[in-house]
């Protein structure tokens, strides 16, 4: 067992050693922190699975540090330089922006699957600056750019190791540096995929084409992607290629939220008994709240998690009414969920541009106001590395008992959005928030339905996913009531953190 693994629990150490053996066959020797000739030139896949609190993220972070120490280049959403034949590459990926941001907040430089499937096309002149800053080239002589501007870029990069931030410090916009996006043509070496329970077969096959060595980290107790009959892509792995972690780690010690999540595994516990456990936990620990109403103030940044679409729509309508929103307008600060890109095939490049900026299906967005062009919106993409964007938008406000949503304004084509003050538990998968509100009447309805998924009551799988979205505080909402907001919507918390390199989608003619 390696010295690095000695810091881990027994099951993590075993998984670490299995991964180290796998990487050694890929020419990455963690024991000596060095790169070696490939021992096997073939595809390798392994999965590390475990429930919440089992230490998957800790193990992933340890592996990333060890792989980087061995001299592997980390590919992120920040900047991707020209690949060197004598080097190996690693990318840490998640299915959504929010899931990637959860990893980045824990010190793991992650990006989204979409960002790795597509690579940026850099302006050749300004790419010289990036290569110089990254230590892959000499100091360039750029017409129209002063020595002072280059020095500002270098000072910023030395302090923050961010190419986009350094270029912004030199006075460059994102549209100056990145002229477009294209499908990745050359494979990378190693991919670590977090939240892999969310992967569908198409994404899995795309990743297999890019990474000859692929490691998936996932939770087998979560909900499988729609259309996969309750099966996750790692369920098919056999012959020691799927390793399971157990919950024995200090980060889960005395955590009432994780205690509740793991209590759902007891087959003798029904819905009523589980609610009593929640109530008891709330009486002992302020991190769990057994609440009789939804807190409206939380919904602009942390949606209420529900099972039924009808519940989601009613809560959204009640929340908008409480804030005085009209049916034909959108207030600054209203949350949205990207529902996909509505573009014809001939606009494939523009679709890639939007997806690369983080506007992928399920992305959580805050409306900042109208854009400069009719039908455009200024948006803040939650969890994205470069979150502020202006893009053509089709915003749909659904109403109870109405088949067609109301569209307050829209471009002819572009990114489509639904309201995000409440979302289904399926859509919340992969995301985490500091405080989460779970709408228990919906889970009771799921329990009464008697439905199962992958051999477990559906309500338990729903409850498990919903509860584990909470990082620090869980509100278990027992009644269909909404508290009045204590103040108006605001975007000051988003504007207070300016983005160093804001790509203007309008400047790139994103429809």
N, C-alpha and C positions, 0 to 999 in steps of 0.2 A: 504494500500500500504506500502511496506517495506521501511525502511530507505535507503537501497541500491537503490531501484527504484526511490527515490526522486531525484537522480542525473540524471535521464534519462528524455527524452521527454515523453509526455503523452502516445503516442502509444507504446514506448518502455517499459514504466512502466506497462502498461496493459499486455504486453507480458511477462514481468518479473514476474508479479504476477501469471499469468496463468501457467508459468513454475514452479514457486515456489509451487503452489498447486499440480502440477503433481509430483514433486520431493518428496513432503511430503507423497504422497501415496506410494512412494518407500522407505520411511524411512529416508529421508534427510530433516531435518527441517532448512530452511534457516533463519527463524525468530530468532530462538534461537541458530543457528550455532551448531547444535547437530544432532546425529544419533538417530533414534527412531525405534521401531518395525514396520515392514511392515504393512501398512493399507490395501493394496490390492496386492494380489499375482497374478498379471496378466500382460500381455503385454500392454504397453502404447506407443503411437506414436503421436508426434506433429511436426508441421512444422511452422517455422517463415520465411516468404517470404517478399521480398521487392526489389526494384530496387537499382542500384548503388547509394550510398550516403544515403541510408535510415537508416543506423546504425546497420546493422546485426552483423558486426564484433565487434562493441563496446558492443552490448548486449551480444554476446557470451563470450567476455572477462570478462564482469562483472559477468556473471553466473559462469564461471570457478573459479573466485576468491571466490565467495560466497560458492560454493560447496566445494572447498578446505578448506575454513575456518570452514566448518561444520565437518571436519575430514575425508573427502573422500580421498582415495588414487588415485593419478593420474597415469594412465598407459601410458607410452610414449615409443618411440623407443629407449630410452637410456638404460634402464634396467628394467626388470620386476621380482620382487622378488616373493617369495612364497606367495600365497594369504592367508590372515588371516580371519577366519570365522567371527570375530567380526567387520570387516571393510567392507566398500562399495568401489566400484571402479568406476572411470570415465575415459573415453578415448575421446580425441578430434581428429577427423579424417578429412582427405581430400582425394579426389580421386587420386591426383597426388603428386609427391615430391614437385613440384614448388608451388602448392596450399598450401601444408603443410608449406613450408618455408615462404610463405607470412604471415601466422598466427604466426609462430615463431618469425619473424622479428617485429611483433606487440606485442610480449610478451606473446603469447598464446602457450603453449607447445604442439604442434600438431604433429601427425605422419600420415602415410598413411593407407588407408583401408587394403592394402595387409599386412602391418606390423602387424596389429592386427588380421587378419585372421590366420596368422601363428605365432607361438611362438618359440623363440630360445631354443635350447637344450644346457644348460651350462655344462661346465666341473665341476664336483662336488667339486673338490678341490679348484679351483679358485672362484667358486661361494661363498665359505665361506668368501672370501675377500669382495665381493660385499655386502653380507648380513651384514658384520661387518660395512662397510662404510655407509650403509643405515640405521644403527641402529637396525637391526633385528637379530643380533648375536654378539657373543664375538670375540675378536681379535684372528685370527687363527694362528696356527703354521704350516707353509707351508715349506716342505722340499725343500731346494735349494733357498729359498727366504729370504733375509736378513731383519733384523729389519729396516735398513736404507731404503730399497725398500718399505716396508710396510708404513713407515713414509712418504715417498714421495707421496704414494698413498693417504694417509689420508690428507696431506697438500693440495694436488690438489683438493680432493673432498670437503674439507671444504671451499675452495675458489670458486669453480666452480660448485659444485653439479652435477658432471658428472662422472658416473661409468666408461664409456669407457676411458675418459681422465685420470682418476685416475689409472686405470690398465695399460694404456700406460706409465704413469709416473713411474710405478713400473717395467717397462720393458717387459710387456706382449703384444703379438700380438692378434689381434682379433681371429685368428684361434686357439690360446691357450684357449681362454675363451668360444667361441661359437663353438660347434662341429657340429651343423646342425640346421635344422628347421623342425617343424611339424605343422600339422593343429591344431588349437586351439580346445581343448577338453572341457574345462570348460568355461561357459559363464561369462561375466562381468556384471556390474549392469547398468551403464548409458553410453550412447554414444551420443556425440554432433558431427554432421556431417556437415561440411562446404561445399560449392559448391555442394549441393545436387541435383541441376538441372542436373548434369552430371551422376547421378546414373542410371544404368539400372535395370531392374527387378531382374536379378540374384544377383547383388550386394545388392540390397534392401533386398531380402529374406535371403541372408547370414548374413546381419547385424541384421535382426529380430531374427535370431537364437542365436546370441551372446548377444544382449542387450534387456532385458525385457523392459527397458525404453530408447526410442530412440527419439532424437530431431534433426530435419533436418533444416538447414539454407540454403536458396536458393533464386535465382533470377528468377522469372517467365518470364522475358523478354529475357532470354538467349535461346540458341538453345538446343532443346531436344536431347537426345542420338539417334544415328542412329538406325532406325528400330522400333522406338516407336511412329511413326505417330504424332510427334510434342507434345506428352504428356509426362509430367514429373511424377515421382513416387508420388510426394506430391499432384498432381492434384486430386487424388482420395480421399483424406482425407476430411471428412465432420464433421458436428456436433461440430463446434468450435475447431476442432483439427488443423486448418490452420489459423494462424493469420498473417495479413499483416501490414508491417511498411510503413509509408509514408516518403517522403524526406523533412525533416524539421531540419536538423542537421548542426551544425556549421562546421563540417569537410567538408561539401560540399559547404559552403558559398564561393561565388566568385570563383568558380572552373569552368573555361570555358570548360574543358573536360566533366565534369558531366552535365553542361548546354547543351552541344551538344547531349549527350546521351539521356537526357530527352526530348529534342526537337523532337526526332524521334517518340515520342508518339502522336504527333499532326497529325491526319489523313489528314490534308490539305497540309502538307509539302511533296512535291515530291523530287526526287533526285536533280534536278537542284537548287531548292530553298534551299535544305539542304547544297549543296556545297557553296552557297552564304553565308550561316550562318557560315560555317567553315572559309571561306575567311575573313569575317568580324571579327570573333573571333581572327584570326591570326594577323589582323592589330592592334588589341588592346592589345593582351597579348602574350608574348613570349613563353608561354607554349603550344600554338597551332601554327603550322607552315604549311602554304599552300604551298607545295613544288612541284617543277617541275621534281624532279628526286629522286631516291632512294639513300640513303647514305650508301655506301658499308661498311664504318667503323663500323656501328652499327650492321651489320648482323651476326657477329661472336658470339654475346651474346644475341641479340634481333632480332629474325627473322622477315622478312617482312610478314605481314598477308595478305593472298589472299583468293579468293573463289575457283578459278579453278586450277586443278592439272596442266594443261598445263602452266599456268602462273608461278606456283611454280617451275616447272622444268626449264623453260627458265631463271628465275631469278637466280636460283642456278648455272646453267651453265655459265651465264654471270659473276657472282661473283667469281666462281672458276677460270675462264679465267683471270679476272682482277688481281687475286693473283698469277698467273703463275702456277696453279695446273695442273698436267697432268692427263690424263684419267686413267693411271695405277698406281697412287700413291695417298696418302692422306697426307696432310700437318698437322703438329702439330698445334693445335688450331682450326681446322675445327669443326664446330658444327654438331651434329648428333641427330636424333630422333629415339628412340627405336621403332621398328615396330613389336615387339613380340619376343617370345622365340621359336626357332625351335629345339625342342627336342622330341624324341619318348616317349611314355607313360612310358616305363621302367626306364626313367631317371627323374621321378617325383621329387625325392629329390633334384636333381640338379636344376630343374626348380624353386622349392621353394627357394633354396639358392639365385639364381639370382634375383628373384622377391623381396625377403626380402632385398636385397642390393639396391633396387630402380630401377632395370632394368625391369620396367613394360612398357607395351605398352603406347607410348606417352611421355615417360621420355626424357628430354632434356639432352644431353651429349656433352662434349667436348673431342675430340680425343687428347691424350697426347703423343702418339707414340706407336710403337709395343711392345708387351709383350715379356716375356722370351721364350715362346713356339711359334712354328709356328701357325699362325691363331689367336693368342691372341692379344688383344689391351689393352693398359693402358688408362683408361677413367676417366673423372670427371663427376659425375652425379649431375647436377645442382639441388640445393634445398635439396639434400639428407643430412641426419644428419651425415653420414659417407661417403663422396662423392667419394673418390678415390678407384678404383677397377680395377683389371685386369681380363678380361674374354674373353672366346672364342667368336669371333665376325664374323658376316657375314654382310659386309658393301656393300650396293648397291648404285650405282650412276646412276640415271636415266638420259636419254637423250631425247630430243624432237623427236617425230615421231618414237621412238624405243619401241617395245612392251616389250622387256626384258631389265632390267637394266644391266649396266656393274658392275662387282664385282672385284675390284682391288686386294683383297685378302680375304680369308675366311677360317675359320675352317670348319670341316665337319658338325658341328652342334653347336648351342649356341644362343647368343643374336643377333637378326637381326636389322640392322640400315638403315635408309634412311638419306639423307643429311638434315641439319636443318637450312640452311641460310634463307629459306623461308618455311612457313608452312601454312596449311589451317586454316581458322578461327575456324573451328570445333575442330581441334587439339589444338589450342591455348586456348580453353576454360578452365578456372580454373587457368591459369597462369597470372602473372603480371610482367611487366618490367618497369624500370624507364622511358624509352623512347620507344614508339611504332610507327612503320611505317605501315600505312594502304594503301594498293594499291587500290586507288579509281576506276581506270578503270574496275576492276573486279566487284566492287559493281554496277557500271553503267550497266555492262552486266547483272547482276542479276535483276536490275530494269527493263531493256528492256525485260527480259524474261517473266515478268508478273507473276512470281510464288509467291504463298502465303505459309505460314507455320503457322498453328494454328490461322488462321484468320487474319494474319498480313503479309504485303509484305515481302518476303524473304530478300530483300536487306536491309530493316530496321532492321530485327533481326540480320543479319550479321554485319551491321554497329554498332549496339549497343554493341554486344559482342566484336568486334574489338576495338572500342573506349575505352571501360571500361577496357581493358587490360593495359592501360597506367596509371602509378602511378603519373607521374609528367609532362610528355611532350608527345604531339601527333604530328606526322608528317603525313599530309594527302597528299599522293603522287598522282599527277594528270596526269603524263605522264609516258610512258614506257621507262624510261631512268635510267641509273645507273652511279653515280659519281665514279670516280676512287678512290681506297683506298689511304689514305695518308701514310700508313706504312705497314710493313709485319704483318702477324698473330703472336700472342704471347700467351703464357700461363702463363706469369709471375704473372698475377693477381690471378690465381688459385694456383700456387705454393707458393705464398706469404702467404697463409693461410693453414699451414700444418694441416692435419687431426689428431686428437689425437690418434685414434685407427683405422688404415687402415687395413681392412680385405683383405688379398690377396686372390683373388678368385682362383689363380693358386695353392696356398697352400692348398685350400680346394678341389682341383681337379675339379673345375667347368669346364665342357667340353668347 
